[in-house]
């Protein structure tokens, strides 16, 4: 019976923009300072979508849809920031519960 089967979860249809809006709203409500480059066409390619700071915590986050691919440039930033012992995440809609726990 098709109705009884679980269709693709709503989270899988969430756009990167909607994911970002949810994360930014939640983070700001909890006192995080949030930075996002509005138009990155003239910026270094691959830099993470969000930079979040609260107290001594600093987070870099790349946001992707469930099927979004990480580019070589994004992987380069992930590697460099991780090597510098900075917190780096790739967050997707399915990660939203974990994201909220990290930011709570």
N, C-alpha and C positions, 0 to 999 in steps of 0.2 A: 504494500500500500504506500504510494508515493507520499501521502500526507504524513504518515508516521515516520518516514525517514527524515533524518536531519539534513536539510539543505545546507549549503555553505553558510557558516556562521556569519552573523552581521559584521563581526570584527574584520572579516576577510574582505569586505567591501568598503572599508574605511579608507578614505584617501589620505595621503601624506599630510595634506593641508589640514584636514579634520583632526588627525592624530596630533599634529603640532598645536592646534588651538586648544585641545583638551589638556595636553601636557603643560603648556604655558599657563593656562588658567589655573590649573591645580598647583603648579609650582609657585606662582605669584601669591596665591591664597595662603601658602605656607611660608612666605617670607623669602623666597628665592629671588635673586636678581637674575633676570633672563635676558640674553642677547641673541638676536637672530638677524643675519644680514638680509635685508628686505630684497635687494636685487644683487645677486652675486655674480653677474656677468663680468664685472671688472675686478673681481676678487680672485685670489688663488684658488684654482680648481680643487674640489674635493674637501675643502674645509668643512667641519661638522656643521649641521644645521642649527644646533643650539649650544650655547655656553651658559651654564647655570652655576651661580655662586651663592652660598649661604654659610656664613661663619667661615670655618676653615675648610669647607668642602667645595671642590671645584669639579664640575662634570662637563664633559664634551659628549654630545649625543648626535648621532646621525639617524635621521628618521627615514623609514622606508615603508612602503605598502607591503603587504604580505608577500607579494611576488617581485618586489623591487630588487634590482641588482645593485650590489656595491661596486663602484667603479674602481679602477686601479688607483686613481688619485685619492679616493676616499680610503682605500685600504692603506695607502701610503701615510695619510694623516693618522689613521688608527694605529698603525705600527709605531710611528714617531711619538705620538702622545703616550702610548702604552709604555714605550721604552723610557720615556721621561717620567714614568711612574704617575701619570695622570689618569684619572678615571675616565674611561671611554666606553660608550655603549652604542650599539646599533639597536634601535627600538622599532618594533613593528606593532600593529594593532593588537596582535595576540599577546604582546608583552605588557599591555596597559596596566594590569593588576600589579605586576612586578615594578613597573615604573612608579606607580603611586606609592608602593612600599618604600622604594628608594628615596622618594622625595618627601615622604611623610615626616 
